[in-house]
């Protein structure tokens, strides 16, 4: 469970960083990144 918490936290940090830099995140990109994380 702790491992999943760290993954989610890291992903949210990434999303926040991209938002601050005005880099759009599409659902397609999000799905692809999750696939990379869990493969």
Secondary structure, DSSP 8 states (H G I E B T S, - for coil): -HHHHHHHHHHHHHHHHHHHTT----HHHHHHHHHHHH-
